[in-house]
Amino acid sequence: MTYPTYAEEEVSREFPVLGIVSAWFGVIIVGITAVGYSLSSPLQPSKTEPLVDMLQFILVALILASVAYMFVRVEEGMKVTAVPLVINIGTLVILQLVPFAVIWEEARYRYQAPNYEAVVQRVASGEWQPDASGILLLPARYQNLSADNGRVWVQQEGETVTIFFLTEQHGFNQFAGYLYRSDGRPPQSSVFWGQWHTIIPKQPNWFFCISG
């Protein structure tokens, strides 16, 4: 018969089983949340949202169990017994405060920003001209920048050029995308038939806009 060594007993006391379970559960629920938002869009909620909502009930149960654990194992000292509670509270804080949707949207924009700028330069220089209705079909290399079958919307008002890259659309007035405006001003409601309820500055002359 073998007996646990003193070192093994110390590890067991310093990091209780409930803490290990809580840590793994935290990694799983945060991972599912992050992946869900990476696959979602501003006009469509995360597909993993129902699962995450269900898992949050389990997280609440783990928090309550962690509180009970502190009272049951009070003789082991606060330093040991508070580990599961700290982990579970930390997981809850991450889920509630980390803006996963904003992070992924920013990552998508930064990844494509050089291509957006390349299109703008060619339109501003007159190299690429929209048709009479203000629609420009992008070359094959850049067609992934627009969800409107590779087309961007162009509007010329005096010296001001406005270009809209559609990222998604769910109806005539419900759409989202990146808007470039040469004068740096936020778009008005008359621009591209948008009823803009969200306008997020990205960098000079650029905005992420949601209409609906």
C-alpha positions as CSV (number, residue, x, y, z in Angstrom):
1,M,0.0,0.0,0.0
2,T,1.3,3.4,-0.9
3,Y,0.6,6.7,0.9
4,P,0.6,10.2,-0.5
5,T,3.8,12.0,0.0
6,Y,4.0,15.2,2.1
7,A,4.4,17.2,-1.1
8,E,1.2,15.7,-2.6
9,E,-0.7,16.5,0.5
10,E,0.5,20.1,0.4
11,V,-0.6,20.5,-3.2
12,S,-4.0,19.1,-2.4
13,R,-4.4,21.5,0.5
14,E,-3.1,24.5,-1.4
15,F,-5.2,23.9,-4.6
16,P,-8.4,22.1,-3.7
17,V,-10.3,19.9,-6.2
18,L,-13.1,22.4,-6.3
19,G,-10.6,25.0,-7.5
20,I,-9.4,22.7,-10.2
21,V,-12.9,22.1,-11.4
22,S,-13.7,25.8,-11.3
23,A,-10.5,26.6,-13.3
24,W,-11.4,24.2,-16.0
25,F,-15.0,25.3,-16.1
26,G,-13.9,28.9,-16.4
27,V,-11.6,28.1,-19.3
28,I,-14.4,26.3,-21.1
29,I,-17.1,28.9,-20.6
30,V,-14.8,31.8,-21.5
31,G,-13.6,29.9,-24.5
32,I,-17.1,29.1,-25.7
33,T,-18.1,32.8,-25.3
34,A,-15.1,34.1,-27.2
35,V,-15.6,31.6,-30.1
36,G,-19.3,32.4,-30.2
37,Y,-18.7,36.1,-30.6
38,S,-16.0,35.5,-33.2
39,L,-18.6,33.7,-35.3
40,S,-21.4,36.3,-34.7
41,S,-22.1,39.7,-36.2
42,P,-23.6,43.0,-35.0
43,L,-27.0,42.2,-36.4
44,Q,-27.0,38.5,-35.3
45,P,-26.5,37.4,-31.7
46,S,-23.8,34.8,-30.8
47,K,-25.0,31.3,-31.7
48,T,-23.5,30.0,-28.5
49,E,-25.4,32.5,-26.3
50,P,-28.1,30.1,-25.2
51,L,-25.4,27.6,-24.2
52,V,-23.4,30.2,-22.3
53,D,-26.6,31.4,-20.5
54,M,-27.2,27.8,-19.3
55,L,-23.6,27.4,-18.3
56,Q,-23.8,30.6,-16.2
57,F,-26.4,28.9,-14.0
58,I,-23.7,26.3,-13.3
59,L,-21.2,29.1,-12.6
60,V,-23.6,30.6,-10.0
61,A,-23.9,27.1,-8.4
62,L,-20.1,26.8,-8.3
63,I,-19.9,30.3,-6.6
64,L,-22.4,29.1,-4.0
65,A,-20.5,25.9,-3.5
66,S,-17.3,27.9,-3.2
67,V,-18.8,30.0,-0.4
68,A,-20.0,26.8,1.4
69,Y,-16.6,25.3,1.0
70,M,-15.0,28.2,2.8
71,F,-17.2,27.6,5.8
72,V,-16.9,23.8,5.8
73,R,-13.1,23.9,5.4
74,V,-12.5,27.0,7.6
75,E,-9.9,25.2,9.6
76,E,-7.6,25.0,6.5
77,G,-7.3,28.8,6.4
78,M,-8.7,31.5,4.1
79,K,-5.7,31.3,1.8
80,V,-6.7,27.8,0.7
81,T,-10.4,27.8,1.0
82,A,-10.9,31.1,-0.9
83,V,-9.2,29.7,-4.1
84,P,-12.4,28.3,-5.8
85,L,-14.4,31.4,-5.0
86,V,-11.7,33.7,-6.4
87,I,-11.6,31.6,-9.6
88,N,-15.3,31.6,-10.1
89,I,-15.8,35.3,-9.3
90,G,-13.0,36.0,-11.8
91,T,-14.7,34.0,-14.5
92,L,-18.0,35.8,-13.9
93,V,-16.2,39.2,-14.1
94,I,-14.6,38.2,-17.4
95,L,-17.9,37.1,-18.9
96,Q,-19.6,40.3,-17.8
97,L,-16.9,42.9,-18.4
98,V,-14.8,41.8,-21.3
99,P,-16.3,43.2,-24.6
100,F,-15.8,40.1,-26.8
101,A,-17.9,41.5,-29.6
102,V,-16.0,44.7,-29.7
103,I,-12.6,42.9,-29.6
104,W,-13.5,40.7,-32.5
105,E,-15.0,43.5,-34.6
106,E,-11.8,45.5,-34.0
107,A,-9.7,42.5,-35.0
108,R,-11.6,42.1,-38.2
109,Y,-11.3,45.7,-39.1
110,R,-7.5,45.9,-38.4
111,Y,-7.0,42.8,-40.5
112,Q,-8.7,44.3,-43.6
113,A,-7.7,48.0,-43.0
114,P,-4.9,48.0,-45.6
115,N,-7.3,46.7,-48.3
116,Y,-10.0,49.2,-47.3
117,E,-7.4,52.0,-47.7
118,A,-6.3,50.7,-51.1
119,V,-9.9,50.8,-52.4
120,V,-10.4,54.4,-51.1
121,Q,-7.1,55.6,-52.7
122,R,-8.2,54.3,-56.1
123,V,-11.7,55.7,-55.9
124,A,-10.4,59.1,-54.6
125,S,-7.8,59.3,-57.4
126,G,-10.5,58.6,-60.0
127,E,-8.9,55.3,-61.1
128,W,-12.0,53.4,-60.2
129,Q,-15.3,55.1,-61.0
130,P,-18.8,54.0,-59.7
131,D,-21.7,53.7,-62.1
132,A,-24.5,56.3,-62.4
133,S,-26.2,54.9,-59.3
134,G,-23.1,55.2,-57.1
135,I,-22.3,51.5,-57.1
136,L,-18.7,50.2,-57.7
137,L,-18.0,46.6,-58.4
138,L,-14.7,45.8,-56.9
139,P,-12.0,43.7,-58.6
140,A,-12.0,40.0,-57.6
141,R,-9.1,40.6,-55.2
142,Y,-11.2,43.0,-53.1
143,Q,-14.7,41.6,-53.4
144,N,-14.5,39.9,-50.0
145,L,-14.5,43.5,-48.5
146,S,-18.2,43.8,-49.3
147,A,-21.2,41.5,-48.5
148,D,-23.1,43.2,-51.3
149,N,-21.7,40.8,-54.0
150,G,-18.4,42.6,-53.9
151,R,-19.9,46.1,-54.5
152,V,-19.3,49.3,-52.5
153,W,-21.5,52.3,-52.3
154,V,-20.0,55.6,-53.4
155,Q,-21.4,59.1,-52.9
156,Q,-19.9,62.4,-54.0
157,E,-21.0,65.6,-52.4
158,G,-18.9,68.5,-53.7
159,E,-15.3,67.7,-52.5
160,T,-16.5,65.1,-50.1
161,V,-16.3,61.4,-51.0
162,T,-18.2,58.8,-49.0
163,I,-17.6,55.1,-49.4
164,F,-19.5,52.3,-47.7
165,F,-18.3,48.7,-47.3
166,L,-21.3,46.5,-46.4
167,T,-20.4,43.7,-44.0
168,E,-23.9,42.4,-43.5
169,Q,-27.6,43.1,-44.3
170,H,-30.9,41.8,-43.1
171,G,-33.4,44.0,-44.9
172,F,-33.5,47.3,-46.7
173,N,-32.7,49.5,-43.7
174,Q,-31.0,46.9,-41.5
175,F,-27.4,46.7,-42.4
176,A,-23.9,47.3,-41.0
177,G,-20.5,48.1,-42.4
178,Y,-17.4,50.4,-42.5
179,L,-17.9,53.9,-43.9
180,Y,-15.1,56.2,-45.1
181,R,-15.8,59.9,-45.4
182,S,-13.1,62.2,-46.7
183,D,-14.1,65.2,-44.6
184,G,-13.9,63.1,-41.4
185,R,-17.5,63.9,-40.3
186,P,-19.8,61.2,-39.0
187,P,-22.5,60.1,-41.6
188,Q,-25.9,61.8,-41.6
189,S,-29.2,59.8,-41.9
190,S,-29.4,60.8,-45.5
191,V,-26.2,58.9,-46.5
192,F,-26.9,55.6,-48.2
193,W,-30.5,55.5,-46.8
194,G,-29.1,54.6,-43.4
195,Q,-30.9,55.1,-40.2
196,W,-27.7,55.1,-38.2
197,H,-28.2,54.1,-34.5
198,T,-24.6,53.1,-34.0
199,I,-21.6,55.0,-35.3
200,I,-18.2,54.0,-33.9
201,P,-15.1,56.0,-34.9
202,K,-12.3,53.6,-36.0
203,Q,-9.6,56.0,-37.1
204,P,-9.6,59.4,-38.9
205,N,-12.2,59.4,-41.6
206,W,-13.4,55.8,-40.8
207,F,-16.5,54.7,-38.9
208,F,-18.3,51.4,-38.1
209,C,-22.0,52.0,-38.7
210,I,-25.1,50.1,-38.0
211,S,-28.5,51.0,-39.5
212,G,-31.8,49.6,-38.4
